[in-house]
Amino acid sequence: MTRWTKKEDPVERPDPAPELSAYQQAMRTRLLAAPVTPAPEPWRRIAYAPVGGLLGIGFASHPDTGQDLVMVVSHDGHGLFDAVTGEKIARDRDPDPEDATPDAVADLSCTGLGPVAGSRVRIAGLFGGGLHTTTADGWTLEVVVPAWPHERVLLSGDGGLPHSGPHGERWWHIFHSDYSELRAAGFSASGQTIAVATSSDVSLWTRATDRSPADSAEA
């Protein structure tokens, strides 16, 4: 008796990854060599807050002062930070289950809390979305990964990569996510705040003062 067996198709080997060009390799080397440094003036780091199980962050404006607020969404609930002082000003440990995470709605938003209760705040992070990467006066924020999977956040005043000047003069490596997964990084719509969120914490930088826009107008 002749037994017919199905002939397996040959296994296709994936194409080898293309090698970096000399220019690309030089850029990667520059990025790897740049240490984490403080953001330049007028930026100042105002907060580092551990947030276990962080899912995403979003920006809102205080209805009375117009100052930036940062909403944080995590497995443990929602929180709201003052982006000028870094203070946590509101906390909801038990949000409505239907609104606990931004993926429940098309625009990836959650209901605000504290002074922005009743409004919707768009959240960028694990479920998608994004934050501003440039400001009106020329600052740029970039996420680069010269050594995957550790992401680095670069702040620059030269328009972004390839950064013609030396590190520390027109571009700065301000955050290195080598311990947790990066969730989101970007500016507020006002351009006065930088937020960087990982799966375990949120960091904030500001160039605003503790005076509200209304106070400045009266001065």
N, C-alpha and C positions, 0 to 999 in steps of 0.2 A: 504494500500500500504506500502510495506517495502522499506525504503530508506537506501541505503548502503552509508556509509561514509568511507573515507580513514582513517585508523588508523595511527596517526603520530608516527614516531619513537621516542623512548625516547631520551631526550636530554642528551648527554654525558657530564659529568662533567670533566673538565680538571684535570689532576693529580696535586696534590699540589706540589708547588716548594720544592725541597729537602732542608733540613736545612743545614746550613754551618757546616762543621766539626769544632772541637775545634781549629785545626791548621788554617783553613781558617778564622775563626772568629778573631783569634789573629792577623793574617795578616791584615785583614780589619781594626781592631782597630788601629794598628800601622800606617796604611796609613791615616786614618782619623785624627789621632793626630798630624801628621807632618805638621807644618805651612809652608807657602811659605817663602823661603829663597833665598838670592842671590846665583847665581851659583858660584862655587869655582874658585880660580885661576887655570889656566890662563884665564878662561872665564870672559868676561865683557859684560854687556848688553849695546848695543849701540843705540838701536832704539825701540820706541813704536810709531806706526803710525796708527791713525784711518783710516779705509778704509770701508766706508759703502757698504754693499752688496757684501762683499768679497766672491769670489767663489773658489779661489785656488791660490797656489803659486808654483814656480819652481825655480831651480838654473841654472845659466849659469856661464861661465868664461869670464872675460874681455879678448878680443883677444890680447891686447898689454901687459898687466901686469900679466894675469893669475889669478887675484884676483876674489873672489866669487862675483857674482851678484845675486840678488833675484828679480824675476819677479812676480808681483801681478796682478791677473785678477779679476775684479769686474764688477758689473752691470754698473759702471760709466767709464769703459775703462781699459786700461793697464798701469802699472807703473813699473819702474825699480829702484832698490835701490843698492847702493854700500854697500856691506856687511862688509866692514872694517870701514867705517866712519858712516854708517847709512843714508847717504844723498840720497835723491831721485834725480836721474840723468837723467831720461827720463819719459815722460808722453804722452800717446795717449788716448785722451778722445773719439775718434771716430774711433775705429778700423773697418776694413772691417767686415760687418755683418756675412760673411761666416767664419770668423776666430776670432770672438769675444770671443767665449767660446771653451774650449778644447774638448767638446763632439762631435764636428763636424768631428773629425778624429779618426782613430783607436788607435793611440798612445797617445791620450789625450795631444796634444801639441798645442801651439799657436806660431805665428810668433813673433820673438823677436823685440826689439826696441832699440833705442839709439845705443850703441857700438855693440850690437848683432843683429842689424837689418838684416833681410835676412836669419837668422838661425831659427831653431825651438827649442822651449823650452818646455819640458814636464811639465805639470801642475798637481799637486796633490791637491785634495780637494773634493768639493761637488760631482763631477762626477766620482770620483774614483782615482786610482793611489796611489803612496806612495813615501816617502822620505827615505833616509838611516837612519837606527836606531842604527847603531854602527859605530865606527871609527877604523882605523887600529891599533891605539895605546891604545885601550881598553875602550873608553867611550861608554856608552849606553844610549839611550833615550827611555823611555817607557810612554805610555798613560794608566792610570789606572782609574777605575770608582768605587771607594768604596761606593759612594753615588750617584747613577744614578739620573739625567743625567749630573751631573757636573763632567767633566773630569779633571784630574790632569796630569801634565807632570813631570816626574821624570828623573833627570840626575844622572848617577852613574858611578863609576869607579870600581865596584866590579862584573861586569858581569850581572847585572840586578837582578830581583826578584829571591829569597826571601829577599835579602839584610840582610846579617847576622849582619852587624855593625849598630850602632845607626845613626839616621838621623842627617845629618850635618857633618858626617865624611867620609863616602864612598858613600852616596847617598843623593840627595837634591831634595826637592819638589820646582821646580822653576817657575811653572805656574799653576794657578787654573782657569779653564774656567767656572766660576759660573755665568756669565752674558751674554754670547753669545755661539753659537754652535761652537765647535772646528772643523776646516776644515782640518788642516794638522799640523804635527810636525815632525821634523827630522833634520839630518845633511846634509850639502852639500857633494858632492862627495869627496872633498878635506879633509873633516873632520875639517875644520877651522871655520865653521859657524853653528849655530843652528837657525832655524826659527820655530816659532809657529804662526799659523794663525787661527783666529776665523772669524765668519761671520761679525765682525765689526772692526777688527784691525789685525796688524801683529807686532810681536816682534822679535828682532834679538839680538843674542849674538855672539861674535867673540873671537877667541884667536890669531888672526893674528895681525900683526902690519901694519902701513900704508906704509911699504916698500914692493915693489913688489918682486917676486921671482928673477927677473933679478938683482935688486939692491942688494939682499942678496948674490947672486953668485959673484958679483963684489967686495963685501966688503972683 
